[in-house]
Amino acid sequence: RSNLRKFRRVEPIVFSCEASNATWFRCHPMRSRRGAPVGGASRGIGEILVSEGVITSRQLEEAYRLGRQQRQGVGRTLLSLGYVGQSDLAKALARRLRLEFVELSADDVDPEAASLVDKRLLRRYGRLPLRVEDGRLVVAMKDPANLHALEDLRMLSGYDISPVVVGASDLRRAFGRLFGDGDEVAELLEEASAEAPR
């Protein structure tokens, strides 16, 4: 039995999806069950990191300037400068999207939940099902704003999805312990992590 007691109850996101044609869906995050709006937060990742005291305003300005020169997001730039770690970005993203952040280990994953979707697809998406809770599949992911991936997981698993945010390094380690194939896991998760939070 998985040791999941350290997780708080996840407040699920309700997605409004309408079929645009026979092959894809248009999905929009609406509100949580308690009525709190999700997404559309006014502050960016950088501003949240400053408000949390992780970086200074001067460091953020430097990251914006360098990011424009190198044509990459502020999150990836802050990482390259060494001002933040992957967990710092994940926590800021969780706060921005009003989701839960979890420090993930392989022991926190219910194998039955993880087996609901083909492991190669999970690796490519950079997502990992943790457990079924209240009839919904709780999924750890680095970029829960990717609504198309969420809808794919919903259709493949047969469950509505409750996303939680994890750091990319935690996700990589959990995949390695659960599925092995270390080099392949690292390669596929690197593809999934190509775009750092902005």
Backbone as JSON Lines, residues from 0, in Angstrom:
{"i":0,"aa":"R","n":[0.84,-1.2,0.0],"ca":[0.0,0.0,0.0],"c":[0.87,1.24,0.0]}
{"i":1,"aa":"S","n":[0.58,2.19,-0.85],"ca":[1.41,3.39,-0.97],"c":[1.27,4.26,0.26]}
{"i":2,"aa":"N","n":[2.39,4.9,0.63],"ca":[2.36,5.81,1.75],"c":[2.02,7.2,1.24]}
{"i":3,"aa":"L","n":[0.75,7.56,1.3],"ca":[0.27,8.81,0.71],"c":[-0.26,9.77,1.74]}
{"i":4,"aa":"R","n":[-0.03,9.47,3.03],"ca":[-0.68,10.26,4.06],"c":[-0.18,11.69,4.12]}
{"i":5,"aa":"K","n":[1.01,11.96,3.57],"ca":[1.53,13.32,3.66],"c":[0.86,14.26,2.66]}
{"i":6,"aa":"F","n":[0.11,13.71,1.7],"ca":[-0.56,14.56,0.72],"c":[-1.81,15.18,1.32]}
{"i":7,"aa":"R","n":[-2.02,16.44,1.06],"ca":[-3.28,17.06,1.4],"c":[-4.3,16.7,0.32]}
{"i":8,"aa":"R","n":[-5.58,16.8,0.67],"ca":[-6.61,16.53,-0.31],"c":[-6.51,17.53,-1.45]}
{"i":9,"aa":"V","n":[-6.54,17.03,-2.65],"ca":[-6.37,17.87,-3.83],"c":[-7.71,18.48,-4.21]}
{"i":10,"aa":"E","n":[-7.73,19.79,-4.44],"ca":[-8.94,20.46,-4.92],"c":[-8.98,20.34,-6.43]}
{"i":11,"aa":"P","n":[-9.89,19.54,-6.97],"ca":[-9.88,19.27,-8.42],"c":[-10.26,20.49,-9.23]}
{"i":12,"aa":"I","n":[-9.71,20.54,-10.44],"ca":[-10.08,21.57,-11.39],"c":[-11.18,21.01,-12.29]}
{"i":13,"aa":"V","n":[-12.16,21.82,-12.56],"ca":[-13.24,21.44,-13.47],"c":[-12.92,22.02,-14.84]}
{"i":14,"aa":"F","n":[-12.9,21.17,-15.85],"ca":[-12.62,21.6,-17.2],"c":[-13.89,21.56,-18.03]}
{"i":15,"aa":"S","n":[-14.12,22.61,-18.78],"ca":[-15.24,22.64,-19.71],"c":[-14.7,22.28,-21.09]}
{"i":16,"aa":"C","n":[-15.17,21.17,-21.64],"ca":[-14.65,20.69,-22.92],"c":[-15.78,20.55,-23.92]}
{"i":17,"aa":"E","n":[-15.52,21.01,-25.12],"ca":[-16.52,20.86,-26.17],"c":[-15.85,20.27,-27.4]}
{"i":18,"aa":"A","n":[-16.52,19.33,-28.04],"ca":[-15.96,18.7,-29.23],"c":[-16.0,19.68,-30.38]}
{"i":19,"aa":"S","n":[-14.82,19.95,-30.96],"ca":[-14.75,20.85,-32.1],"c":[-14.92,20.08,-33.4]}
{"i":20,"aa":"N","n":[-14.41,18.87,-33.41],"ca":[-14.66,17.97,-34.53],"c":[-14.53,16.56,-33.99]}
{"i":21,"aa":"A","n":[-14.34,15.59,-34.85],"ca":[-14.35,14.2,-34.39],"c":[-13.05,13.8,-33.71]}
{"i":22,"aa":"T","n":[-12.03,14.64,-33.76],"ca":[-10.72,14.18,-33.29],"c":[-10.15,14.97,-32.14]}
{"i":23,"aa":"W","n":[-10.66,16.15,-31.82],"ca":[-10.03,16.89,-30.72],"c":[-11.06,17.71,-29.97]}
{"i":24,"aa":"F","n":[-10.64,18.14,-28.77],"ca":[-11.52,18.87,-27.88],"c":[-10.91,20.22,-27.54]}
{"i":25,"aa":"R","n":[-11.77,21.22,-27.32],"ca":[-11.32,22.5,-26.81],"c":[-11.7,22.55,-25.33]}
{"i":26,"aa":"C","n":[-10.7,22.7,-24.45],"ca":[-10.95,22.64,-23.01],"c":[-10.52,23.94,-22.35]}
{"i":27,"aa":"H","n":[-11.31,24.36,-21.37],"ca":[-11.01,25.58,-20.63],"c":[-11.12,25.3,-19.14]}
{"i":28,"aa":"P","n":[-10.11,25.69,-18.33],"ca":[-10.25,25.54,-16.88],"c":[-11.31,26.5,-16.39]}
{"i":29,"aa":"M","n":[-12.23,25.99,-15.59],"ca":[-13.33,26.82,-15.1],"c":[-13.13,27.16,-13.63]}
{"i":30,"aa":"R","n":[-13.72,26.37,-12.73],"ca":[-13.61,26.65,-11.32],"c":[-13.44,25.34,-10.56]}
{"i":31,"aa":"S","n":[-12.85,25.45,-9.37],"ca":[-12.76,24.28,-8.52],"c":[-14.14,23.99,-7.94]}
{"i":32,"aa":"R","n":[-14.26,22.86,-7.26],"ca":[-15.54,22.51,-6.67],"c":[-16.02,23.56,-5.68]}
{"i":33,"aa":"R","n":[-15.08,24.21,-5.02],"ca":[-15.47,25.22,-4.05],"c":[-15.72,26.58,-4.68]}
{"i":34,"aa":"G","n":[-15.6,26.65,-6.01],"ca":[-15.93,27.88,-6.7],"c":[-14.78,28.83,-6.9]}
{"i":35,"aa":"A","n":[-13.54,28.44,-6.51],"ca":[-12.41,29.33,-6.69],"c":[-11.96,29.3,-8.14]}
{"i":36,"aa":"P","n":[-11.78,30.46,-8.78],"ca":[-11.32,30.47,-10.16],"c":[-9.91,29.93,-10.26]}
{"i":37,"aa":"V","n":[-9.58,29.27,-11.38],"ca":[-8.24,28.75,-11.59],"c":[-7.68,29.33,-12.87]}
{"i":38,"aa":"G","n":[-6.36,29.34,-12.95],"ca":[-5.71,29.9,-14.14],"c":[-5.92,31.4,-14.21]}
{"i":39,"aa":"G","n":[-5.31,32.01,-15.22],"ca":[-5.52,33.42,-15.45],"c":[-4.98,34.3,-14.34]}
{"i":40,"aa":"A","n":[-4.04,33.78,-13.55],"ca":[-3.49,34.57,-12.47],"c":[-2.77,35.78,-13.05]}
{"i":41,"aa":"S","n":[-2.8,36.89,-12.31],"ca":[-2.26,38.12,-12.85],"c":[-0.74,38.17,-12.77]}
{"i":42,"aa":"R","n":[-0.14,37.49,-11.79],"ca":[1.3,37.58,-11.62],"c":[2.0,36.47,-12.39]}
{"i":43,"aa":"G","n":[3.17,36.82,-12.95],"ca":[3.96,35.82,-13.64],"c":[4.85,35.08,-12.67]}
{"i":44,"aa":"I","n":[5.57,34.06,-13.2],"ca":[6.46,33.24,-12.38],"c":[7.52,34.11,-11.71]}
{"i":45,"aa":"G","n":[8.11,35.02,-12.48],"ca":[9.17,35.86,-11.93],"c":[8.71,36.72,-10.78]}
{"i":46,"aa":"E","n":[7.54,37.34,-10.93],"ca":[7.01,38.19,-9.86],"c":[6.71,37.4,-8.6]}
{"i":47,"aa":"I","n":[6.22,36.18,-8.78],"ca":[5.94,35.33,-7.63],"c":[7.24,34.97,-6.92]}
{"i":48,"aa":"L","n":[8.28,34.65,-7.67],"ca":[9.57,34.32,-7.06],"c":[10.13,35.5,-6.28]}
{"i":49,"aa":"V","n":[9.93,36.71,-6.78],"ca":[10.38,37.9,-6.05],"c":[9.58,38.07,-4.77]}
{"i":50,"aa":"S","n":[8.27,37.92,-4.86],"ca":[7.42,38.1,-3.68],"c":[7.69,37.05,-2.61]}
{"i":51,"aa":"E","n":[8.15,35.86,-3.03],"ca":[8.48,34.8,-2.09],"c":[9.89,34.96,-1.52]}
{"i":52,"aa":"G","n":[10.65,35.91,-2.02],"ca":[12.0,36.13,-1.54],"c":[13.03,35.16,-2.09]}
{"i":53,"aa":"V","n":[12.65,34.44,-3.16],"ca":[13.58,33.47,-3.76],"c":[14.64,34.2,-4.59]}
{"i":54,"aa":"I","n":[14.22,35.25,-5.31],"ca":[15.14,36.07,-6.09],"c":[14.86,37.53,-5.79]}
{"i":55,"aa":"T","n":[15.76,38.39,-6.23],"ca":[15.56,39.83,-6.07],"c":[15.0,40.42,-7.36]}
{"i":56,"aa":"S","n":[14.51,41.64,-7.25],"ca":[13.99,42.34,-8.43],"c":[15.1,42.54,-9.45]}
{"i":57,"aa":"R","n":[16.3,42.81,-8.97],"ca":[17.42,43.0,-9.89],"c":[17.74,41.71,-10.64]}
{"i":58,"aa":"Q","n":[17.7,40.59,-9.96],"ca":[17.95,39.31,-10.63],"c":[16.86,39.02,-11.66]}
{"i":59,"aa":"L","n":[15.62,39.37,-11.35],"ca":[14.54,39.17,-12.31],"c":[14.73,40.04,-13.54]}
{"i":60,"aa":"E","n":[15.11,41.28,-13.33],"ca":[15.35,42.18,-14.47],"c":[16.46,41.63,-15.35]}
{"i":61,"aa":"E","n":[17.51,41.1,-14.72],"ca":[18.61,40.51,-15.47],"c":[18.12,39.31,-16.3]}
{"i":62,"aa":"A","n":[17.27,38.49,-15.69],"ca":[16.75,37.31,-16.38],"c":[15.86,37.72,-17.56]}
{"i":63,"aa":"Y","n":[15.03,38.76,-17.36],"ca":[14.2,39.24,-18.47],"c":[15.08,39.72,-19.63]}
{"i":64,"aa":"R","n":[16.1,40.48,-19.29],"ca":[16.97,41.05,-20.33],"c":[17.69,39.93,-21.09]}
{"i":65,"aa":"L","n":[18.28,38.99,-20.34],"ca":[19.0,37.9,-20.98],"c":[18.06,36.97,-21.75]}
{"i":66,"aa":"G","n":[16.86,36.77,-21.19],"ca":[15.89,35.91,-21.87],"c":[15.47,36.47,-23.21]}
{"i":67,"aa":"R","n":[15.3,37.8,-23.26],"ca":[14.96,38.41,-24.55],"c":[16.08,38.23,-25.55]}
{"i":68,"aa":"Q","n":[17.31,38.36,-25.1],"ca":[18.45,38.2,-26.0],"c":[18.55,36.77,-26.52]}
{"i":69,"aa":"Q","n":[18.29,35.8,-25.64],"ca":[18.45,34.4,-26.0],"c":[17.13,33.75,-26.46]}
{"i":70,"aa":"R","n":[16.06,34.55,-26.44],"ca":[14.75,34.09,-26.88],"c":[14.3,32.84,-26.12]}
{"i":71,"aa":"Q","n":[14.33,32.94,-24.8],"ca":[13.85,31.86,-23.96],"c":[13.09,32.44,-22.77]}
{"i":72,"aa":"G","n":[12.28,31.61,-22.14],"ca":[11.44,32.06,-21.04],"c":[12.24,32.45,-19.81]}
{"i":73,"aa":"V","n":[11.59,33.22,-18.95],"ca":[12.28,33.7,-17.76],"c":[12.63,32.56,-16.83]}
{"i":74,"aa":"G","n":[11.77,31.52,-16.76],"ca":[12.07,30.39,-15.89],"c":[13.35,29.68,-16.28]}
{"i":75,"aa":"R","n":[13.47,29.4,-17.56],"ca":[14.66,28.71,-18.06],"c":[15.91,29.59,-17.87]}
{"i":76,"aa":"T","n":[15.74,30.89,-18.06],"ca":[16.86,31.81,-17.88],"c":[17.31,31.85,-16.42]}
{"i":77,"aa":"L","n":[16.37,31.93,-15.5],"ca":[16.72,31.93,-14.08],"c":[17.43,30.64,-13.68]}
{"i":78,"aa":"L","n":[17.0,29.52,-14.27],"ca":[17.7,28.26,-14.02],"c":[19.14,28.31,-14.51]}
{"i":79,"aa":"S","n":[19.32,28.8,-15.73],"ca":[20.67,28.84,-16.31],"c":[21.59,29.77,-15.54]}
{"i":80,"aa":"L","n":[21.02,30.81,-14.95],"ca":[21.82,31.74,-14.15],"c":[22.11,31.19,-12.76]}
{"i":81,"aa":"G","n":[21.45,30.14,-12.37],"ca":[21.67,29.55,-11.06],"c":[20.93,30.27,-9.94]}
{"i":82,"aa":"Y","n":[19.98,31.13,-10.29],"ca":[19.26,31.89,-9.27],"c":[18.14,31.08,-8.62]}
{"i":83,"aa":"V","n":[17.64,30.06,-9.31],"ca":[16.57,29.22,-8.78],"c":[16.86,27.76,-9.12]}
{"i":84,"aa":"G","n":[16.17,26.88,-8.42],"ca":[16.19,25.46,-8.74],"c":[14.87,25.06,-9.37]}
{"i":85,"aa":"Q","n":[14.81,23.84,-9.86],"ca":[13.58,23.37,-10.5],"c":[12.4,23.36,-9.53]}
{"i":86,"aa":"S","n":[12.67,23.03,-8.26],"ca":[11.57,23.01,-7.29],"c":[11.05,24.42,-7.03]}
{"i":87,"aa":"D","n":[11.94,25.43,-7.08],"ca":[11.49,26.82,-6.91],"c":[10.52,27.2,-8.02]}
{"i":88,"aa":"L","n":[10.84,26.82,-9.26],"ca":[9.96,27.12,-10.38],"c":[8.64,26.39,-10.25]}
{"i":89,"aa":"A","n":[8.71,25.12,-9.85],"ca":[7.49,24.34,-9.72],"c":[6.57,24.91,-8.64]}
{"i":90,"aa":"K","n":[7.15,25.35,-7.52],"ca":[6.34,25.94,-6.46],"c":[5.68,27.24,-6.92]}
{"i":91,"aa":"A","n":[6.45,28.04,-7.66],"ca":[5.89,29.3,-8.16],"c":[4.78,29.03,-9.17]}
{"i":92,"aa":"L","n":[4.96,28.03,-10.02],"ca":[3.93,27.68,-10.99],"c":[2.67,27.21,-10.28]}
{"i":93,"aa":"A","n":[2.84,26.39,-9.25],"ca":[1.69,25.91,-8.49],"c":[0.92,27.07,-7.87]}
{"i":94,"aa":"R","n":[1.65,28.04,-7.32],"ca":[0.98,29.19,-6.72],"c":[0.25,30.0,-7.8]}
{"i":95,"aa":"R","n":[0.87,30.14,-8.95],"ca":[0.26,30.93,-10.03],"c":[-1.04,30.29,-10.51]}
{"i":96,"aa":"L","n":[-1.04,28.95,-10.6],"ca":[-2.21,28.24,-11.1],"c":[-3.16,27.82,-9.98]}
{"i":97,"aa":"R","n":[-2.78,28.14,-8.73],"ca":[-3.6,27.79,-7.57],"c":[-3.8,26.29,-7.47]}
{"i":98,"aa":"L","n":[-2.7,25.56,-7.64],"ca":[-2.69,24.11,-7.5],"c":[-1.78,23.71,-6.35]}
{"i":99,"aa":"E","n":[-1.83,22.44,-6.0],"ca":[-0.96,21.92,-4.95],"c":[0.4,21.56,-5.52]}
{"i":100,"aa":"F","n":[1.46,21.89,-4.77],"ca":[2.81,21.43,-5.1],"c":[3.14,20.25,-4.2]}
{"i":101,"aa":"V","n":[3.73,19.2,-4.78],"ca":[4.12,18.04,-3.99],"c":[5.58,17.72,-4.25]}
{"i":102,"aa":"E","n":[6.26,17.27,-3.19],"ca":[7.61,16.74,-3.31],"c":[7.47,15.24,-3.52]}
{"i":103,"aa":"L","n":[7.72,14.81,-4.71],"ca":[7.34,13.47,-5.16],"c":[8.48,12.48,-4.98]}
{"i":104,"aa":"S","n":[8.1,11.27,-4.56],"ca":[9.02,10.13,-4.6],"c":[8.26,8.95,-5.16]}
{"i":105,"aa":"A","n":[8.98,7.93,-5.6],"ca":[8.32,6.77,-6.19],"c":[7.43,6.05,-5.19]}
{"i":106,"aa":"D","n":[7.74,6.15,-3.9],"ca":[6.92,5.5,-2.88],"c":[5.54,6.13,-2.76]}
{"i":107,"aa":"D","n":[5.35,7.32,-3.3],"ca":[4.07,8.0,-3.23],"c":[3.12,7.62,-4.36]}
{"i":108,"aa":"V","n":[3.55,6.74,-5.23],"ca":[2.77,6.42,-6.42],"c":[2.08,5.07,-6.25]}
{"i":109,"aa":"D","n":[0.78,5.05,-6.5],"ca":[0.02,3.81,-6.52],"c":[0.28,3.13,-7.86]}
{"i":110,"aa":"P","n":[0.91,1.94,-7.87],"ca":[1.23,1.29,-9.15],"c":[0.02,1.06,-10.03]}
{"i":111,"aa":"E","n":[-1.13,0.78,-9.43],"ca":[-2.34,0.56,-10.23],"c":[-2.74,1.84,-10.96]}
{"i":112,"aa":"A","n":[-2.62,2.97,-10.28],"ca":[-2.93,4.24,-10.93],"c":[-1.94,4.54,-12.04]}
{"i":113,"aa":"A","n":[-0.65,4.27,-11.78],"ca":[0.38,4.56,-12.78],"c":[0.23,3.7,-14.02]}
{"i":114,"aa":"S","n":[-0.41,2.53,-13.88],"ca":[-0.54,1.62,-15.02],"c":[-1.77,1.9,-15.87]}
{"i":115,"aa":"L","n":[-2.55,2.91,-15.51],"ca":[-3.76,3.22,-16.26],"c":[-3.46,3.78,-17.65]}
{"i":116,"aa":"V","n":[-2.27,4.37,-17.81],"ca":[-1.86,4.95,-19.09],"c":[-0.5,4.37,-19.45]}
{"i":117,"aa":"D","n":[-0.28,4.1,-20.73],"ca":[0.98,3.53,-21.19],"c":[2.16,4.37,-20.72]}
{"i":118,"aa":"K","n":[3.19,3.7,-20.2],"ca":[4.31,4.42,-19.59],"c":[5.07,5.28,-20.59]}
{"i":119,"aa":"R","n":[5.14,4.85,-21.85],"ca":[5.85,5.68,-22.82],"c":[5.13,7.0,-23.07]}
{"i":120,"aa":"L","n":[3.81,6.95,-23.07],"ca":[3.04,8.18,-23.23],"c":[3.21,9.08,-22.01]}
{"i":121,"aa":"L","n":[3.22,8.48,-20.82],"ca":[3.43,9.27,-19.6],"c":[4.8,9.94,-19.61]}
{"i":122,"aa":"R","n":[5.8,9.21,-20.04],"ca":[7.15,9.79,-20.11],"c":[7.18,10.96,-21.08]}
{"i":123,"aa":"R","n":[6.59,10.76,-22.24],"ca":[6.64,11.82,-23.24],"c":[5.88,13.06,-22.79]}
{"i":124,"aa":"Y","n":[4.79,12.86,-22.1],"ca":[4.04,14.0,-21.57],"c":[4.69,14.6,-20.33]}
{"i":125,"aa":"G","n":[5.55,13.83,-19.65],"ca":[6.11,14.32,-18.39],"c":[5.06,14.37,-17.3]}
{"i":126,"aa":"R","n":[4.23,13.28,-17.22],"ca":[3.15,13.22,-16.25],"c":[3.14,11.85,-15.59]}
{"i":127,"aa":"L","n":[2.68,11.81,-14.34],"ca":[2.69,10.55,-13.6],"c":[1.45,10.45,-12.71]}
{"i":128,"aa":"P","n":[0.54,9.5,-13.0],"ca":[-0.62,9.3,-12.12],"c":[-0.17,8.84,-10.74]}
{"i":129,"aa":"L","n":[-0.74,9.43,-9.69],"ca":[-0.36,9.1,-8.32],"c":[-1.37,8.16,-7.66]}
{"i":130,"aa":"R","n":[-2.65,8.47,-7.81],"ca":[-3.67,7.69,-7.13],"c":[-5.04,8.11,-7.67]}
{"i":131,"aa":"V","n":[-6.03,7.3,-7.38],"ca":[-7.42,7.66,-7.65],"c":[-8.02,8.15,-6.34]}
{"i":132,"aa":"E","n":[-8.61,9.34,-6.37],"ca":[-9.17,9.95,-5.16],"c":[-10.51,10.58,-5.5]}
{"i":133,"aa":"D","n":[-11.54,10.15,-4.78],"ca":[-12.89,10.67,-5.01],"c":[-13.32,10.53,-6.47]}
{"i":134,"aa":"G","n":[-12.94,9.42,-7.08],"ca":[-13.33,9.17,-8.46],"c":[-12.55,9.94,-9.5]}
{"i":135,"aa":"R","n":[-11.48,10.61,-9.09],"ca":[-10.65,11.37,-10.03],"c":[-9.22,10.87,-9.95]}
{"i":136,"aa":"L","n":[-8.5,10.97,-11.07],"ca":[-7.11,10.54,-11.12],"c":[-6.2,11.73,-10.8]}
{"i":137,"aa":"V","n":[-5.46,11.62,-9.7],"ca":[-4.52,12.67,-9.31],"c":[-3.22,12.44,-10.07]}
{"i":138,"aa":"V","n":[-2.81,13.44,-10.85],"ca":[-1.66,13.3,-11.75],"c":[-0.61,14.36,-11.43]}
{"i":139,"aa":"A","n":[0.62,13.92,-11.18],"ca":[1.74,14.83,-10.99],"c":[2.27,15.25,-12.34]}
{"i":140,"aa":"M","n":[2.51,16.55,-12.5],"ca":[2.99,17.04,-13.79],"c":[3.79,18.33,-13.6]}
{"i":141,"aa":"K","n":[4.62,18.6,-14.58],"ca":[5.45,19.79,-14.54],"c":[4.73,21.0,-15.12]}
{"i":142,"aa":"D","n":[3.85,20.77,-16.1],"ca":[3.18,21.88,-16.77],"c":[1.68,21.6,-16.89]}
{"i":143,"aa":"P","n":[0.94,21.75,-15.8],"ca":[-0.5,21.43,-15.83],"c":[-1.32,22.37,-16.69]}
{"i":144,"aa":"A","n":[-0.73,23.43,-17.22],"ca":[-1.47,24.33,-18.1],"c":[-1.67,23.74,-19.49]}
{"i":145,"aa":"N","n":[-1.04,22.61,-19.78],"ca":[-1.2,21.95,-21.08],"c":[-2.52,21.2,-21.09]}
{"i":146,"aa":"L","n":[-3.59,21.86,-21.52],"ca":[-4.93,21.29,-21.43],"c":[-5.14,20.14,-22.4]}
{"i":147,"aa":"H","n":[-4.46,20.16,-23.53],"ca":[-4.61,19.05,-24.49],"c":[-4.09,17.76,-23.88]}
{"i":148,"aa":"A","n":[-2.95,17.82,-23.17],"ca":[-2.4,16.63,-22.52],"c":[-3.33,16.14,-21.42]}
{"i":149,"aa":"L","n":[-3.93,17.06,-20.68],"ca":[-4.88,16.67,-19.64],"c":[-6.08,15.95,-20.23]}
{"i":150,"aa":"E","n":[-6.58,16.46,-21.34],"ca":[-7.73,15.83,-21.97],"c":[-7.37,14.46,-22.53]}
{"i":151,"aa":"D","n":[-6.15,14.31,-23.07],"ca":[-5.7,13.0,-23.55],"c":[-5.66,12.0,-22.4]}
{"i":152,"aa":"L","n":[-5.12,12.43,-21.25],"ca":[-5.05,11.55,-20.09],"c":[-6.45,11.17,-19.6]}
{"i":153,"aa":"R","n":[-7.36,12.11,-19.65],"ca":[-8.73,11.82,-19.23],"c":[-9.35,10.74,-20.12]}
{"i":154,"aa":"M","n":[-9.17,10.87,-21.41],"ca":[-9.77,9.89,-22.33],"c":[-9.09,8.53,-22.21]}
{"i":155,"aa":"L","n":[-7.77,8.51,-22.03],"ca":[-7.04,7.25,-21.97],"c":[-7.27,6.51,-20.66]}
{"i":156,"aa":"S","n":[-7.38,7.25,-19.56],"ca":[-7.52,6.62,-18.24],"c":[-8.97,6.33,-17.88]}
{"i":157,"aa":"G","n":[-9.89,7.11,-18.46],"ca":[-11.29,6.97,-18.1],"c":[-11.68,7.74,-16.86]}
{"i":158,"aa":"Y","n":[-10.76,8.55,-16.34],"ca":[-11.02,9.36,-15.14],"c":[-10.88,10.84,-15.46]}
{"i":159,"aa":"D","n":[-11.66,11.67,-14.76],"ca":[-11.36,13.09,-14.75],"c":[-10.05,13.3,-14.02]}
{"i":160,"aa":"I","n":[-9.33,14.38,-14.38],"ca":[-7.97,14.57,-13.89],"c":[-7.9,15.7,-12.87]}
{"i":161,"aa":"S","n":[-7.2,15.43,-11.76],"ca":[-6.86,16.47,-10.78],"c":[-5.34,16.65,-10.82]}
{"i":162,"aa":"P","n":[-4.84,17.73,-11.42],"ca":[-3.39,17.91,-11.54],"c":[-2.76,18.46,-10.27]}
{"i":163,"aa":"V","n":[-1.56,18.01,-9.97],"ca":[-0.71,18.62,-8.95],"c":[0.64,18.89,-9.6]}
{"i":164,"aa":"V","n":[1.38,19.86,-9.06],"ca":[2.63,20.3,-9.67],"c":[3.81,19.66,-8.94]}
{"i":165,"aa":"V","n":[4.79,19.2,-9.71],"ca":[6.01,18.63,-9.15],"c":[7.22,19.23,-9.88]}
{"i":166,"aa":"G","n":[8.37,19.15,-9.23],"ca":[9.61,19.57,-9.87],"c":[10.05,18.56,-10.91]}
{"i":167,"aa":"A","n":[10.72,19.04,-11.96],"ca":[11.14,18.15,-13.04],"c":[12.1,17.08,-12.55]}
{"i":168,"aa":"S","n":[13.0,17.42,-11.62],"ca":[13.97,16.44,-11.12],"c":[13.29,15.36,-10.3]}
{"i":169,"aa":"D","n":[12.28,15.74,-9.48],"ca":[11.52,14.74,-8.72],"c":[10.79,13.8,-9.66]}
{"i":170,"aa":"L","n":[10.22,14.35,-10.71],"ca":[9.49,13.54,-11.68],"c":[10.44,12.56,-12.38]}
{"i":171,"aa":"R","n":[11.61,13.04,-12.73],"ca":[12.6,12.19,-13.4],"c":[13.02,11.02,-12.5]}
{"i":172,"aa":"R","n":[13.27,11.31,-11.22],"ca":[13.68,10.25,-10.3],"c":[12.56,9.23,-10.1]}
{"i":173,"aa":"A","n":[11.32,9.72,-9.98],"ca":[10.19,8.8,-9.78],"c":[10.02,7.9,-10.99]}
{"i":174,"aa":"F","n":[10.15,8.44,-12.19],"ca":[10.05,7.62,-13.4],"c":[11.15,6.57,-13.42]}
{"i":175,"aa":"G","n":[12.37,6.98,-13.06],"ca":[13.48,6.04,-13.06],"c":[13.27,4.88,-12.12]}
{"i":176,"aa":"R","n":[12.76,5.16,-10.93],"ca":[12.54,4.1,-9.95],"c":[11.36,3.21,-10.33]}
{"i":177,"aa":"L","n":[10.34,3.79,-10.92],"ca":[9.15,3.02,-11.26],"c":[9.33,2.17,-12.51]}
{"i":178,"aa":"F","n":[9.95,2.76,-13.53],"ca":[9.98,2.13,-14.84],"c":[11.36,1.73,-15.31]}
{"i":179,"aa":"G","n":[12.41,2.18,-14.62],"ca":[13.76,1.84,-15.06],"c":[14.11,2.54,-16.36]}
{"i":180,"aa":"D","n":[14.97,1.9,-17.17],"ca":[15.36,2.45,-18.48],"c":[15.88,3.87,-18.32]}
{"i":181,"aa":"G","n":[16.84,4.04,-17.41],"ca":[17.27,5.37,-17.01],"c":[17.58,6.33,-18.13]}
{"i":182,"aa":"D","n":[18.39,5.92,-19.13],"ca":[18.77,6.83,-20.2],"c":[17.56,7.25,-21.02]}
{"i":183,"aa":"E","n":[16.67,6.29,-21.28],"ca":[15.49,6.6,-22.08],"c":[14.57,7.55,-21.32]}
{"i":184,"aa":"V","n":[14.42,7.31,-20.03],"ca":[13.6,8.2,-19.21],"c":[14.14,9.61,-19.24]}
{"i":185,"aa":"A","n":[15.44,9.76,-19.03],"ca":[16.04,11.09,-19.01],"c":[15.85,11.79,-20.34]}
{"i":186,"aa":"E","n":[16.01,11.05,-21.44],"ca":[15.87,11.65,-22.76],"c":[14.45,12.14,-23.0]}
{"i":187,"aa":"L","n":[13.46,11.3,-22.67],"ca":[12.07,11.67,-22.93],"c":[11.59,12.77,-22.01]}
{"i":188,"aa":"L","n":[12.03,12.76,-20.75],"ca":[11.64,13.83,-19.85],"c":[12.32,15.14,-20.22]}
{"i":189,"aa":"E","n":[13.49,15.05,-20.8],"ca":[14.14,16.28,-21.27],"c":[13.33,16.89,-22.39]}
{"i":190,"aa":"E","n":[12.75,16.05,-23.27],"ca":[11.87,16.58,-24.31],"c":[10.66,17.24,-23.7]}
{"i":191,"aa":"A","n":[10.09,16.61,-22.67],"ca":[8.89,17.16,-22.04],"c":[9.19,18.46,-21.29]}
{"i":192,"aa":"S","n":[10.45,18.64,-20.89],"ca":[10.84,19.82,-20.11],"c":[11.46,20.92,-20.97]}
{"i":193,"aa":"A","n":[11.35,20.8,-22.28],"ca":[12.02,21.74,-23.18],"c":[11.6,23.17,-22.92]}
{"i":194,"aa":"E","n":[10.33,23.36,-22.54],"ca":[9.83,24.7,-22.25],"c":[9.7,24.87,-20.74]}
{"i":195,"aa":"A","n":[10.57,25.68,-20.14],"ca":[10.47,25.95,-18.71],"c":[9.31,26.91,-18.47]}
{"i":196,"aa":"P","n":[8.76,26.94,-17.23],"ca":[7.66,27.88,-16.94],"c":[8.07,29.3,-17.22]}
{"i":197,"aa":"R","n":[7.12,30.06,-17.76],"ca":[7.39,31.46,-18.11],"c":[6.83,32.38,-17.04]}
